[in-house]
Amino acid sequence: MADAKQAVYRDFSCSFPGGESSREAQSRSAKVIEALLEEHPGGAIVIGTHGDVMTLMLNYYDPQYEFRFWESTSMPDIYKAEFTGRKLIRVTREWGKGD
């Protein structure tokens, strides 16, 4: 499992039978984030998603969010992503297992 997970983060075009690549998932989710940021400028938005998709969404705005970040999450977690316009300015972990 760990090797397969690393593969899809190492090569964003990699996909397994019946699945989508990281690039496809990132593109799909980034469109949603972009639309929400446009519809609610300066507003507070709550999104529920899986850790993989969250990591890919954050990676769209900042490449430091990759396999090691995903691996560091405790699942379930709550993260707060702050934007100025469409620029990601800060990500903080607000809650996770053991908190």
N, C-alpha and C positions, 0 to 999 in steps of 0.2 A: 504493500500500500504506500509506504513512504517513498519508494522509488517512483511509483506512478505519479504521486502528487508532485514530487520534485520535477518530473519530466514536463508536466503541463505548465509549471512556472518557468522552467528553463527555456522551453520552446513554446511560445504562445500560439503557434499553429498546430501543435500536437493535440490530437483528440483520440479517444478510444471508441470502439464500436458502440453506436447508439448514443454517444455523448457529443458535446460541443467543445470546441477548443477554448482556451482562455481568451483568445482574441475575440471570438464570437460572443462569449459571455460578457466580456468587458464592453464590447461595442453595444450590446443590447442594454446593459445596465447603465452605461454612461449616457445614453439617450434619455433615459428616465430621469437621471440626476440633472442633466442639463435642462430638461423641460421644467422640472420642479424649481430649480434655481431661477429660471426665467419667470415662472408664474408667481413665485413668492419671494421677490427680492427682499433680503433682510429679515425674512420670516423664519420661524422655527418649524422644521419639518422632521417627522419621525418616520423612519423606514425600518422595517423588519426584513432580514434576509439571512442567508447562510454565510458562514465565515469566509468561504471561498469567494463568493460574489462580493462581499464587503471588501475583502482584500483587493480584488480586481478593480472595484470602483475607486478605492483610494489610490491604487497604482496608476490609474488613468490620469490622476492629477499630480502624483508624486511617486517616482519609481522606487523609492525606498521601501514601499509597501509591497513585499514580495514573499517568497516562500518562508523566510525566517520570521517575518512578521506573522504570517498565518500560523506558523508552528508555535508562536509564543502566545496565541490566544487560548483562553481556557474553556471556551464553548460551554455554556452560553456566556456572552459578554455584552456589555453595552458600551459603545464608543460614541463620542461626540466629535463630529467633524465640523469645523467652523470655516466658513467661506467669506471672502470679500468679493462680491460679484461672482465670478466663476473661478476664482483662485482659492485653492485650499490653503488656509493659513495655519491651522492647528488641528491636531487630532489628540484627544485624551481618552483614556480608558476610565469610564465612570463607574463600572461595576463588572464583576466577574466571579466565577466560582471561588468560594472562600471569603468573599467580602461580606 
